[in-house]
């Protein structure tokens, strides 16, 4: 299925009651209904969000309440929890994700948080992504039809990103933090990373478009400048 909209629903900061795994399903269900009612269908979660319970929330609030063929479900493999010798855990983790989500396949599957430590290792000889053959496992899942589209989320330099996409052209998309504050940031390198992804002909999935909500509450002088340009818009 092609993307139905340009907006996704992030399942990382969900409404809760007593704690991070005690979801307020009345509120969450209303949010999901409003999102789908507005014509959107992309839901982004992860193995680790909400202490490992976000995927379950996606199942209960989304998958069990709407036809599967009308949904685009995205989740992520927790690259950062792997250690050398953990390859035998990989298949079980992936199957647990399918079970938690209540699906037979994932539309957009990401290897979570590619960066130098996990890709190259501290010694440059290969991090857990390589030593535990994570990409090979993901390719197999796609061949089996358990993944429709394969990508990764990225938090590092444009130089490393260029090398990864050169070495692994099988990746179809990359998720990066992308907003006007991070565009020229030396740490995030949002603009440079965006250009690398497009140069390789891959799709860009945007996270942190308002920087975790931070860009909705800007300094007074900045807000005045923005309102002078577009007084009908929020910050």
C-alpha positions as CSV (number, residue, x, y, z in Angstrom):
1,X,0.0,0.0,0.0
2,X,1.2,3.5,-0.8
3,X,1.3,6.2,1.8
4,X,-2.2,7.6,2.2
5,X,-1.0,10.9,3.8
6,X,2.0,12.9,4.6
7,X,1.4,12.8,8.4
8,X,2.2,10.0,10.8
9,X,1.0,9.3,14.4
10,X,4.0,8.8,16.7
11,X,3.2,6.3,19.5
12,X,6.1,7.4,21.8
13,X,4.4,9.9,24.1
14,X,0.9,8.5,24.6
15,X,-1.7,9.6,27.2
16,X,-1.3,7.6,30.4
17,X,-2.9,7.4,33.9
18,X,-0.7,6.1,36.7
19,X,2.4,5.4,34.8
20,X,4.1,4.9,31.4
21,X,2.4,1.6,30.7
22,X,-1.0,2.4,32.1
23,X,-2.5,3.9,28.9
24,X,-5.6,6.1,28.9
25,X,-7.4,4.2,26.2
26,X,-10.4,6.4,26.2
27,X,-8.2,9.4,25.2
28,X,-5.9,7.4,23.0
29,X,-8.8,5.9,21.0
30,X,-10.3,9.3,20.5
31,X,-7.0,10.6,19.2
32,X,-6.7,7.6,16.8
33,X,-10.3,8.1,15.6
34,X,-9.6,11.8,14.9
35,X,-6.4,11.0,13.1
36,X,-7.9,8.3,10.8
37,X,-11.1,10.4,10.4
38,X,-8.9,13.2,9.0
39,X,-7.6,10.8,6.3
40,X,-4.3,9.6,7.9
41,X,-3.2,6.0,8.4
42,X,0.5,5.8,9.3
43,X,1.3,4.8,12.9
44,X,4.9,4.8,14.1
45,X,6.0,2.7,17.2
46,X,9.0,0.8,18.5
47,X,10.0,-2.2,20.6
48,X,11.2,0.1,23.4
49,X,8.6,2.9,23.6
50,X,6.6,3.1,26.8
51,X,8.8,0.5,28.5
52,X,8.1,-2.0,25.7
53,X,4.3,-1.6,25.8
54,X,3.7,0.9,22.9
55,X,3.3,-1.9,20.3
56,X,0.6,-3.4,22.5
57,X,-1.1,0.0,22.6
58,X,-1.0,0.1,18.8
59,X,-2.7,-3.3,18.6
60,X,-5.5,-2.3,21.0
61,X,-6.1,1.2,19.9
62,X,-5.5,0.8,16.1
63,X,-5.1,-2.8,14.7
64,X,-8.1,-4.3,16.7
65,X,-10.3,-1.4,15.8
66,X,-9.7,-0.8,12.1
67,X,-9.3,-3.0,9.0
68,X,-5.6,-4.0,8.7
69,X,-5.5,-3.3,4.9
70,X,-6.3,0.3,5.6
71,X,-3.4,0.8,8.0
72,X,0.3,1.5,7.6
73,X,2.2,0.2,10.7
74,X,5.8,1.1,11.3
75,X,8.0,-0.3,14.1
76,X,11.7,-0.6,14.9
77,X,14.1,-3.3,15.9
78,X,16.1,-2.3,19.1
79,X,19.6,-2.3,17.6
80,X,21.0,-0.7,20.8
81,X,20.1,-3.6,23.1
82,X,22.2,-6.1,21.1
83,X,25.5,-7.3,22.4
84,X,28.2,-9.5,20.8
85,X,26.9,-13.0,20.7
86,X,23.2,-12.0,20.8
87,X,22.3,-13.1,17.2
88,X,20.2,-15.9,18.5
89,X,17.9,-13.4,20.2
90,X,17.1,-11.5,17.0
91,X,14.4,-13.8,15.6
92,X,12.6,-14.0,18.9
93,X,12.5,-10.2,19.3
94,X,11.1,-9.8,15.8
95,X,8.4,-12.4,16.4
96,X,7.4,-10.8,19.7
97,X,6.9,-7.5,17.8
98,X,4.5,-9.1,15.3
99,X,2.7,-10.7,18.3
100,X,2.5,-7.5,20.3
101,X,1.2,-5.6,17.3
102,X,-1.2,-8.4,16.3
103,X,-0.1,-8.3,12.7
104,X,1.4,-10.8,10.2
105,X,3.5,-8.2,8.5
106,X,4.9,-4.7,9.2
107,X,4.5,-2.1,6.5
108,X,7.5,0.0,7.3
109,X,10.2,-1.7,9.4
110,X,13.2,0.2,10.8
111,X,16.4,-0.8,12.4
112,X,16.4,1.6,15.3
113,X,19.1,4.2,15.8
114,X,22.0,3.6,13.4
115,X,25.1,5.4,14.6
116,X,28.8,4.8,14.5
117,X,29.0,2.6,17.7
118,X,26.4,0.1,16.4
119,X,27.5,0.1,12.8
120,X,31.3,0.3,12.9
121,X,32.0,-0.4,16.6
122,X,34.5,1.5,18.7
123,X,37.4,-0.2,16.9
124,X,36.1,0.3,13.4
125,X,35.9,-3.5,12.9
126,X,32.2,-3.7,13.0
127,X,29.5,-3.0,15.6
128,X,26.6,-5.3,16.5
129,X,24.7,-4.5,13.3
130,X,27.4,-6.3,11.4
131,X,28.7,-8.9,13.9
132,X,25.1,-10.1,14.6
133,X,24.1,-10.0,11.0
134,X,21.0,-7.8,11.7
135,X,20.6,-6.5,8.2
136,X,20.7,-10.1,6.8
137,X,17.9,-11.1,9.2
138,X,15.9,-8.1,8.1
139,X,16.4,-8.9,4.4
140,X,15.1,-12.4,5.1
141,X,12.0,-11.1,6.8
142,X,11.3,-9.0,3.8
143,X,11.7,-11.9,1.5
144,X,9.3,-13.9,3.7
145,X,6.7,-11.1,3.3
146,X,6.9,-10.1,7.0
147,X,8.2,-6.7,6.1
148,X,6.9,-4.6,3.2
149,X,9.5,-1.8,3.3
150,X,12.9,-1.8,5.0
151,X,14.7,1.2,6.4
152,X,16.4,2.6,9.5
153,X,16.3,5.5,11.9
154,X,19.5,7.6,12.0
155,X,21.3,9.7,14.6
156,X,24.8,10.5,13.3
157,X,26.8,12.2,10.6
158,X,26.0,12.7,7.0
159,X,29.3,11.1,6.1
160,X,28.4,7.8,7.9
161,X,24.9,7.9,6.4
162,X,26.3,8.2,2.9
163,X,28.5,5.2,3.5
164,X,25.7,3.1,4.9
165,X,23.5,3.8,1.9
166,X,26.3,3.0,-0.5
167,X,27.1,-0.3,1.2
168,X,23.4,-1.2,1.6
169,X,21.3,0.0,-1.3
170,X,18.5,-2.4,-0.2
171,X,17.3,0.1,2.3
172,X,14.3,2.0,1.0
173,X,14.0,4.8,3.4
174,X,15.7,6.6,6.3
175,X,14.0,8.3,9.3
176,X,15.8,11.4,10.5
177,X,15.1,14.3,12.8
178,X,14.2,17.2,10.5
179,X,13.1,20.7,11.5
180,X,14.2,24.2,10.8
181,X,16.2,24.4,14.1
182,X,18.3,21.3,13.3
183,X,18.7,21.9,9.6
184,X,22.2,23.5,10.0
185,X,23.1,21.9,13.3
186,X,26.6,20.5,13.5
187,X,25.4,17.8,15.8
188,X,22.2,16.7,14.1
189,X,23.2,17.7,10.5
190,X,19.6,17.5,9.4
191,X,20.0,19.3,6.1
192,X,23.1,17.4,5.1
193,X,21.5,14.1,6.0
194,X,18.4,15.0,4.0
195,X,20.5,15.7,1.0
196,X,22.4,12.4,1.3
197,X,19.2,10.4,1.4
198,X,17.7,12.2,-1.6
199,X,21.0,11.8,-3.6
200,X,20.7,8.0,-3.0
201,X,17.2,8.1,-4.3
202,X,15.7,6.9,-1.0
203,X,12.6,8.2,0.8
204,X,12.8,10.4,3.9
205,X,10.6,9.8,6.9
206,X,10.6,12.8,9.2
207,X,10.7,12.6,13.0
208,X,10.8,15.5,15.5
209,X,9.3,18.0,13.0
210,X,8.6,20.3,16.0
211,X,11.6,19.1,18.0
212,X,9.6,17.2,20.6
213,X,7.2,20.1,21.0
214,X,10.0,22.6,21.6
215,X,9.3,24.6,18.5
216,X,5.7,25.2,19.6
217,X,7.0,27.4,22.4
218,X,9.7,29.7,21.0
219,X,11.3,32.8,22.6
220,X,9.2,35.9,22.5
221,X,11.3,37.7,19.9
222,X,11.2,34.7,17.6
223,X,7.4,34.4,18.0
224,X,7.0,38.1,17.1
225,X,9.1,37.6,13.9
226,X,7.0,34.5,12.9
227,X,3.7,36.2,13.5
228,X,4.8,39.2,11.5
229,X,5.4,36.9,8.6
230,X,2.3,34.7,9.0
231,X,-0.1,36.1,11.7
232,X,-2.7,33.4,11.1
233,X,-0.3,30.5,12.0
234,X,0.9,29.1,15.3
235,X,4.5,29.2,16.2
